[in-house]
Amino acid sequence: MGWPGFCFILLLVATQAMAAPKRGENLLANPGFEQAVETAAASWNPAGKGYTLAPGSGRRGGYAIACAATQPDEYYGAMQEVHFNPPLQHPFEVSGWSKAENAEGIDYCLYMDVFYADGTNLWGVRGDFSRGTHDWERVSYTFDVKKPVAKIQYFILFRKCTGKAWFDDVSISLVPFRVESERLVAGLGGGNNLEFRGILSFPGRWTASVLRGDEAVYSASGEGEQIAFQWPGTDSAGRALPGGAYTLRLDAQETSSDEALRREWPVRTPRGPGAAYLAWVERSMHRVLRDALPPSRKRPLRASVALAGNEYESFQLCLRATPGKDLEACTVSLSDLRDSRGNVLKKEHFEWHQVGFVKISELYPHPEMKDALPGWWPDPLLPVSRFDVSGGTTQSVWFTLYAPPGTPAGTYRGEFTVTPGNAPALKIPVEARVYGFTLPTQPRLKTAFALMDGFLESVYGPLTPELRRKYGDYVLRHRLNPDDISRTDPPDLDDLTHYASRGLNAFNVQNLVEPRGKRTWVCWSPISVYTPQFKESLIQRLDPYAAELKRRGLASKAYVYSFDERGEEFWPIIREYFGLVKERWGIPTLTTAKIPQDPAVMKELNVDWNCPLTARYDLDAAERCRAAGLQVWAYVCCSPRYPYANWLADDPLVEARVIWWQAYHQKMDGMLYWGLNIWGRANNKTMIDPEKDGPLLNFGITTEAVWADRLHGDGLLLYPGKDGPIGSIRLANIRDGLEDYDYLSLLAEREGSIEKARQACLPVTTSLTQFTRDPETVLAQRDRIARRIERAGAKR
């Protein structure tokens, strides 16, 4: 019997109704596929083109199911439904095993669709397996639900993939009351101390105690889900205790039930007071949390960066104060760096910032950040003169080096110094390798990142030309255009002239919407706005402006953006108004409207530059558009999330840099982002004084909207400082990624081959969903590219 005829029979078996399931119990039927019905696994429906039973291929020699595909658009897998009667609201744990041969693609994962009792859904909760070829590996993840669940569809997916994968021993169960993400460290810094962190799977009351023998010498209690316990090596009265053998005991009781747990860990601490703090260096693509610990493998305390002329590059120095020992009034001293020939990189080109923190209450479940906990997350770069570090916490200091254009190639060395007011100073050897080429002032990739006047005004009041230009120059130093896709008045011509001399390569003339007035911004206007009177007002305003752009030599950088994410009902308006822009002023048109990457449709609608979401970008279709003289950009916003790259505040920080390698590899003509300064969240209406307000900022970055699911940092890469813009570690990585893009452009130029430069992306990215999240891989490939640029330049 084939799949279609067999599907109805399987459906009767593959729907499991569970009444009052126990925590920890596997809710799936036939999870190891040992029960077969003809050529299928009992209780498992085909998903897409289905699967094959593989006798003898299981983890222990029994059955497995297998999926194999040769074309990347195919869909294979299996599905089982689990029903809850009555509906159930409870966190779930999903797990399963898989092995693979040359598995590549988008959906190689365990994938849950959740059906709430009220008819709404939670789609696509997933845990991904490693791509490539590998032996059996286990994927495990938990997810919570916000409402009672009537049904879960459990998918084993091999969709939009090529290669072959086998699956075995899959599970879904109710999460038990337990301690998760636990971490215990004793003797940090060589002293008698202890730190423990963990998270309870359900809110509860907990007590952590340090036992010496059978006697509790120190205890602390709390409630909620997070457990954070530090022991400074004293008894409860504050008297110092010697190092030696101790036991950490944790008692916890679930708030909503009588279920309790007890865990104990024996520890041994060293004798002696230990150091006041520890220090280590991290890459700029690594997010350093307040509970971060030094790497388990000790590394020499030194910093090294590599950069071209006219390039910035950063590193972090991490300071971990030991429990009970605050660091006070830490200052930083920079010095010149010199090479062996006496050339100097002057300290005036360097800067440092204290990394600040913003509150994130609920994290997006990114598979690459399983052990991350909600709380204070690093993002703003605070310009301060000194800083403190509380005992038992980690503070990173962000250093940025700049090599001016034409800096002689070589290795420059020196020392930076951090001096706490109450502890010994620390000297950090710093090495900067300067390559023998210089990045252009004007970036090669066009960008449209909106810096909105309305949000500047909401914090600073009436906008002065000086403040606007201060923000514009800051954005340009990050190789982005100080642009605004939502502006309802054309940009100041003197500002454009100023910015053009500093690298501006594109700007939006005006969004074709009704005037902003007192509002912070206008994204789009309804169809009713587009009257003959509205069109005439546009003509009256833009005729003289377009003429002045041509007179000043700025017209080649101009475009008109409008119709933000509008659907097909706007197509007649798009055709009419973009036709006006092209015919009357000869300015290219750009839109994120829902228009296919099809040259015939784009030309019919007068769209010159199409801008789909990165998840919808199609390289083959985009190439057909380019062959017709059109452009295809891309954008990110609140989506896409994993497995795509984004730069939201709780995504892996490296993604903010890698996405620009993807832009080059996929030949994108530009990148658009809806906001640098969308300050419309909680506590966003006042200026930040870094010296007084940091490092824990009362500044919201979470989108509080019904449609937003754990969305942090969307449209917010800048913070409003009292003296001007405050940057972020995400914006710094975006800058570094744009510099990497220019490395690739220089490589193509000097070697005479765009395709060779695209191939140079491959260790970093092979597609929009397959890319590294390892900073060392990025830096190693960047160094190889730099050396190729140098060799090619020497031959010219």
N, C-alpha and C positions, 0 to 999 in steps of 0.2 A: 504493500500500500504506500503511495507517495505521500508527501507532506500535506497537501491540501486535504485529502480525504482523511488523513490520520489526525488532523488538527482538532476536530470536534471531540474525538474520543479522549485525546490528551487533556483537553480543556476541563473535562469532568474530573480528571485525576489531579490536575495541576493547580487546583484551587484549594488551598488549605485553610479551613476555618478553625481558628484557635480561640478557645474560651479560657479566660483567666490564665494565660501562660505564666510560667515561673521565670523569674530573672535568671539569665544565663543559659536557658534552655534553647537549643536550636529549633527555630520555628519552621524550617524547611523540611519538606519530605524528600527522601532519597538524596541527601546532600552529597553523597559520594558516588552517585550514578551506578550503584551496583545492581539496582533493580531495572531490568530492561523489558520493554514491550516491543517485540519484533526488533526494529533497528533504532529505536528511540529509548531514551532514559525515561522511566516512569515518572510522572508528575512534572516533567519539563516540556514546555511548549517551544517550538522553534521561534526565534526572533529573526526577522528578515528571511534570509535563505536557509536559516537553521544551523545545524551542527551535525557531526557524525559521532557515533559511539566508538570509543577506542579501547577495546579490551586489551589488557596487559600494559597499558600506558599510564596507569594511575601511579600515585606517589608510592604506593606499597605493592605495585604489581597488579592491582585490580583494574576496574574501569576508570576511564576519564572521558570527557567529551572534548572534541577537537574542532577547531575552525581554521580554514585555510582560504586565502584569497590571493589572486594575482593582480586584480585591478583595484585602485585606491578608492573607487566609488561604491564598492560592494558592501553588503550588510549581512553579517553572520552573527549568530548568538543563540542564547536560550533564555527562557523566561518562566518564572513561577510566581503565582499570586498568593499572597498571604492575607487572609481576611481576619478582622477583629470584630467580634460580636459579643458584648457591646464594644463600641469604639474605645480606643485606648490612647492616652497621652503619656508618653514615656520615652526617654532616650533609647536609641537602638545602637547595637554594635554589629558591624558587617565584617566578614572576613572570607578569605578564600585563597586558594593556591593556583599558580599557573607556571608553566614553562613555555619557552618560545624558541622559534627558529626564524631569524631575520624579520621579526615583527616590527613594523613601522606604521605610523598613522595616527589617527585622531582618537578613536574610542576603543582602546584596549583596556577594559576596566570592569569593575563591578559597579553597577549603575542602578540607583533606586528612584522610582517614581512613586510619590506618596499621595494618596487620595484621602483628604480630610472628610470627616462626616458631614460637614456643612457644604460639600460640593466643590470646595476650592482644592488647590494642589500645591505641592512642593515638588518641583521637577528636578531631575538630574543630579541627585546627590551621589557622588562618585568617589571611587578610589582606584587609582591607575597602577597598572603593572609597568615594570621597566620595559623599554623597547629594546630591540636588538635580539641577540641570542643569549639565553640564560637558562639555567636549571630551575628547579622548582623554587619559587619565591612566594612568600605570604604577604598579602595586602590586608591590612586591618584598619578600620576607621569607625568612629562613632558619629552620630548626628542626633540632634534634638529636634523636636517638633513643637510647634506653637499651639496646636489644637488637637482634639481627639482624632485619631486615625481610624478610618474604616478599612483601608486596604493598602498594601504595598505591592508594587510590581518589582520583583527582583530580577534584574537583567544581568546576564553574563554576556558582555559585548565584545565583538571583534568587528567593529563598524568603521568604514572608511580607512581600512588598514590593508596592508599586504603582508605576506608571510604566513606563518602557521603558529597557532597557540593551542595548548592543552590546558584544561581546567579540572580541578578536583577539590573535594572537601570544602564546599562553600557553606556559609552560615549567616543567619541573621538571628539575633537574640535581644532580649531586654537587658540593658546595662545593669549589672548588680551594684550594690553599694560598696565602693572601694576607693582606694587612693590611686590616682593616676598621675602621670608626668612627675613622678617623685625624683628628688635629687637631694642627696646627703653629702656634705663635704665637711670633713673634720681637719683641724690643724692648718687652716688657710694662713699662709704667711709664716708658717713655722711656729705658731703659738697654740695655746690651749683654748680652742674655740670650736664652734660647731654651727653649721647652717643647714636648715632643711626647708625645702619647699615642695609643695604638692597641691593637688586639686582633688577635692571630693567629687565623686560622680553625682552626688545630690547635696543640696544644702544641709549642713549639720553643725553640731557643736563639737569642738575638738579641744583636747588638752595635750600638749607635748611636754614631756618631762625628761630630764637628764638624771639617770640613776648611777650612783656610785655603789656598787654592790647591789643591795636590795633597797637602798635609801634614795628617795628623790631629793636631789640637792637644788634643783632649779626647775621651774615650771612656767608655762605661759598658756593662755587659753584664747580661743576665738570662736567665731561662728561664720557661717557662709560656706562657700565652695573652696575658696583659696586658703591654703595653709602656708604661712610664712613664719618661721621660727628661727631665732638666732640666740645662741648661747655664748656670752663673752668670756666664759671660763671662770665664773664666780658662782657662789651659792646665792640663795635668794636675798641674802642680806648684803650682797656686793663684795664679799670677801673672796680674794683670789684663791683658786684651787690649783693643785699641781696637775700637770699632764699625766696621762695614763689611760687605764681601761675604764670606759663608761658604757652605758647603754642608753640609747634614745628610745623612749616609749611614746607611741601615739595612740590615744583613745579617741574615738569619734562615735557620735550617735546621730543618725539621720533625723532631721527635724520633723518630718511628716510621718514617721513610724518609730517603732521601737528597735529597729535594726541597728546593731552596733558592731564596731570592729576594733581590734587592737593589733598593732604592729610593733615589733621591736627590732632594733638594729644594734649590734655591738660595734663600738668604735674605739679607736686608740688615738689619743692626741699626744703631740710632742710636749716636752717640758721646755719651759722658758717663755718669755713674753712674746716673741715673734715680731715680725715687721708691722709697722703701722699701715702699710699699704702695699699692694702689688701693682705691677705695670706690665703692659704688653702692647704690641702694635697690631692693628687690624687694617685690612683693605677698606677702601671707601665704598665698596659694593656690599659690605657686611653691616647689617643693622645690629648695634650693640645695645642690648636691653639693660635695665637697671640691675637685674639679677645675674648678669653675665659673669662667667668665671674665666680665668686664664685657660688657654688650650691645654689639654692633658699632656701633650708633648711639648716640653719646654723649648722655646725658640730664643735666639739671641735678641736682646732688646735693641733693635735698630730699625730705621725706616728707610725704604728705598722706593723711589718713583722713577718713571721714565716719561719723557715728554719732548715734543718738538718745540720749535720756536712759535711764539704766539699761541701757546697752549697752557691750560691749567691742569693740574693733577693733584689729588688729595690723598691723605692717609689719616688714620685715627690713632691716637694714643689713649689707651684705656687705663684708668686708675680705679682700683678696687680697694676701698677702705675696709679693713678687717672689722669684725663685729665689736661694737663698743668703742671704736676709735675713729672719731670724725676727723677729716682733713679740713683745715680752715684756711681761708684767704690764700688760695693757690694762685700764683701768678705765672706767666709764661714769658720767656725771653727768646727772641729769634736772633739768628746770626746770619751773616753772609755765608754763602757756599763757594768754595774755590776749587778749580781743577789743577792738575799738575803743571800746567803752563802759566798759571797765574791769572787766568780768566775768572771773573767773579759774577755770580748770581747774587744780586744785592737783596738784602732782607726787606727792602721797601717793596719788593715784588711778592712777598709772602704775607699770609694772614692766618689767624687762628680764630676759632669760635668754640664756645661751649655748646655741645649738642643739648638742646632742650627736649622736653617731653610733653606730649599731649595725651589726654585720657581716651582710651578705647575700651568700651565696656563689654563688647562681644565681637570676637574675631570671626572673619570669614574662614571657613574650614579649608584652607589651602593645603593640599597633600604634602607639599614640601616644607610645611611649618607645623608639623603635628604636635610638637612639644611646647609651642608658644602659648603663653597665657595672656588673657586680657589684663589691662592695667595701664601703666604709663609707658607710652611707646615713643621712641626717638624720632624726631622729624625737624623742628626748626633749628637753624644755626644762629645762635645768639651772640652778638658782639658785646662782650663784657670785658672788664679790666681784671677781674679776679673771680674766683668761684670756690664753693665749698663742696665736699663730698661726705655725705652721711655714712656713718659706720654700717658695714654690711651692704653697701650699694656700689654700683659701678657707674662712673662718669667718663664719657669719652670726650676727648678734645680733638677737634677737626682742624687739621692743618692743610692749607692749600698753597701750592707753589706755582709760580708763573714764570715762564721763560720768555722774555721779550723777543720780537721778531729779529732774526739774524744772530741770535745767541750762538757762539761757537760750539760745535759739537764737542762732547767730552763728558767726563764723570766729575761732578762737583760734590764736594764733601764739606760737612760742618757739623755743628751741634746745636740743638735746641734744648732749653732748660725749663723745667717745671719746678717751682719752689713753693711747697706748702708753708704756711705760717707756723705750723707746729710739728713739722716732721722734716727729715733730711731732703735736700733738693735732689732732683733726678735729671741727669743729662742723657739725651737721646741722640746717638749718632744718626745723621741724616745724609742720604746719598741721592743725588739726582742725575740720572743719565739723560743728557740732552742729545737728541738725534740731529743729524745734519740736514734738516730741511725745516721749513716754516709753513704753518698753516695759513691759508688766505684769510684776510679780514672778513670777506664776505663768504659765509658758508655756502656749500654747494647745494644743499637741500633746502627747498622752500618750506617755511613753517607758517602756520596761522594759529598761534596761541593767544587767546583773548585776554588782554589786560584792560579791564573795564573801568571807565571813568566813574560810573555810577556807584560801584563798590568802594572806590577810593574816596568819593564824596561822602559815603555813608559813615566813614571813619574819621576822615580828616576835615570834613566840611568843604566849603567852596574850594575847588581845585585850582591851585596856582600853577603857572607854567613851570616853575622851578621844581615842584614836587613831581609833576607829570614827567618831566624830562629825567629826573633822578631815577624814577621807576623804569623809564624806557632804556636808559643807559645800562641799568642793572640787568635787565632782560637781555640786551644785546651782548653783554659780557658772557652770557650763558648760551650764545650763538642762536638765540631765538629772536624772531622779529617782534618788536613791541607793537602788536597788532590788536585789532578787536573785530571779530567777525560779526558782532552784534551792534556796532556803532550805528547811530541814526543821524549823525552829522559827520561829514568828511573830516579827516585828520588835519591838524594844523600844518600848513605847507612849510613853515620854518622848521617845525619839528621833523618833518619828513626829510628835509634837506640835511639837517643835523644827523639824523639816524642813518641816512644813506652813506654818509662819509664814515660811518662806524660799522657798516656791514649789513644794513637792511637790504633784503633781496626781494621782498614782496609785502604788499599791504592792501588791506580791504578799503575801498573807497567809501562804501556805505551799504548797510543792510537795507534792502528795499521793503521797509516796514514803516508803520506810523511812528512819529517822533516819540522819543523816550520821555520827554517832559521831566517830571519829578521822580519817575521810577528809576530803579537801579539798572534795569536793562529790559530790552524787548527782544525776545528770541525770534518770534514770527508773528504775523498778523493774519487774521481770518480773511477769507476770500472777499468778504464784503468791503474790505478796505480798498481794494484795487479798482477804483472808479476812474473815469476820465479826469476828474479834478485832481486826484492823487497823482496820476501820471504826469499831468501838466506841472504840478508842483515839483516833481522830481526833475523834470526838464529844466525848469527855471533855476533850480539850485545847482544842478550838475553841469549845465552848459559852460558857465564861466570857470568852474572848478577844473573841468577836464581840459579846457584850453590852457589854464595856468600850469597844470601838470606837464603838458607838452612843452610849454615854454621853459620850464625849469629842468627838463630832462628826466622827469620822474615817471612818465607814463608807462615806461617799459616794466616798471615794478608793480603796477596797479592791477587789481582785479576787483570784481564785485561779487560778494558772497550774499546769498539769500536762500529762503525757502528751506530752513533748517529741518531736516528729517520729515519733510512733508510727503504725503502719499500721492497716488495717481490722480486724485481729485484736483490737485494743484497744477497738473500738467498744462492746461490751457493758459493759466496765469504765468507759469514759468516760460512757456514759449513766447508769450507776448512781451513780458518785461525783460527777459534776457535778450530777446531779439532787439528791443530798444537799445539796451546797453551796447550790444555789439555793433549795430548799424549806425548809431548816432555818435558814439564815443570811441568805438574800436577797442574796448576794454574786455579782457577775458572774463568769463563767468565761472563761478565755483559754487557747488552746492553739495549738501549731504542728503538732499531729497532722495526718496526711494525710486531711483532710476537705474535700470540695468546697465552693466558695463558693456554696452552695445553701441558701436559708433553710429549706426543708423538712427537709433533712438536719441542719442545725445545730440546729434546734428539737427534732428527734427525739432528738438526742444531748445536748441541754441545753448546747450551746455558744453562749455569748453573743457572744464576740469571737473570730473566726477570724483566724489569722495565717499566711498563706502566704509563701513566699520571694518576693522582689520579682519574680523571673523568672516566677512563676506567678500573680502578682496580675492580676486581670481587672476592670477598672473597671466594665464593664456588669454583671457578676455581682455585684460588690460593692455596686453601687447597688441591685440587687434585694434584697440582704440588708439594707441600711439602710432600705429602704422597709418591711421587715418588723420594724423595731425592733432590728436586730442591728448589729454592728460588724465591719469587716474591717481589720485591721492589716496590717503586712508586716515582713519581716526580711531581713537579710543575715547571712552568716557567712563560711565559707570559699568560698562562692559566693553569687551568680553573679559571674563575671568579665566581661571585655569581650564584647559591647558594652554590658553593663549597668554601672551605677556601683557602686563599693564603696570602702571606706576602708582597704584593706590597705596595707602599708608600701611596696610598690613600684608601686601604682596612681598615676595622676596625682592630685596632692594636691587639686586643685580638685573632684574627684568627692565628697570628704567634705562639701563645702558644697552642691554642686548637688543631691545626693540629697534634701535637704529641700525644695527647690523642686519636685522630682518628687512628694514626699509630699503637698504642697499641691495640685498640679495633678491628681493622681490621687485626691484626696479620702481618702487613707488616714486611718484613725482613730487610729493609733498606730504606733510603730516599736519593734521589739524587737531586742536584741543580746545574745548569750549570755554575754559577759564583758568587763568592763573590765580585770580584773586576773588573767587566767589565767596565773599565773607557774609553769608546769609545764615549761618548756623548759630548755635547757642554761644553767647558771650563774645560775639564777633564785632561789636560796635565800638570798642575802645582801642586806642593805640597800646602797643606792648612796650613797656620799659624793661629791657632785658636785665638790667642790674637789679631791679626790684621784683620783677614778676617771675623770673626763672628760678631754676630750670623747669619746674613743674607748672606749665602754663594753664590757666583757666580760660582756654580758648577752644571752642568746639570745632571738630573737623568731621563729625558724623552727620550724614544726611538723615534728618528725622522726617521721613515721608513714608506713606503706606507702601509704596512700590519699592522702596529701597531696602535691600537685604544686606545688613552688615556692611554698609558702604561708608568708608572712611577716607577722607582726603580727596574726594572727587571734586575737580575744579578748583583745587586749593594747593598751590605749590609755593605761594608767597604768603608771608605774614606781615601785618601792618606795624612796623616799628615806629617809635616816637620820632626817630631821626630819618625815617625812610624805610625802604624794603628790607625785610628779614627773609633770607633764603631758607632752603630746606635741603636735607640730604638727598631727597628725591630729585629736586631741581639740579643739584650738583651732578648727579649721575646722568640726568638727561643731557647736560652740557658735555660730559665726558663721552656719552654715546654719539653726540653730534660731531665731536672731534674725531672719534673713531670712524664715522661715516666719511669725513674728509680724508683720513688716511686711505680708505678704500678708493676714493675718487682720485687721489694723487697716484696711487698704485696703478689704476687703470690708465691714467694719463701718461705716466712714465714708461709703463710696459706696453702701452698701445693696445690694451685689450680689456674691455669691460668684463668679458666672460672669465678671464683669469682672475680679475678682482672679485667677481661673484664667487668663484671657486674658493677664494681665500676666506670667505665667510664660513665655510663648511664646518670647521671644528666648533664654531660658536653657534651657528644656526643652519639647519637644513630645510626648515619650513616654518610656517607661522605657529606651529604647535610643537615642533621638535627643536629644542635649543638647550644649551647648557645653562645651568644655574650656578656654575662653579667660577668664582672670580679668577682663579689661577688660569683656567682655560682661556678666558677672555684676554688676560694680560699676556699670556705666552703667545697667543696668535697675533695680538697687536704688535708685539715685539718682532715677530717674524715678518710681518708686513712692513714695519718701519725699516728693517734692515734691507728688505727688497727695494723699498723706495730709495734708500741711500745708494745701493748698488746700481740701480737703474739711472739715478742722477749722475753718478760718477762716469757712466759710459756716454753721456750725452755731450 
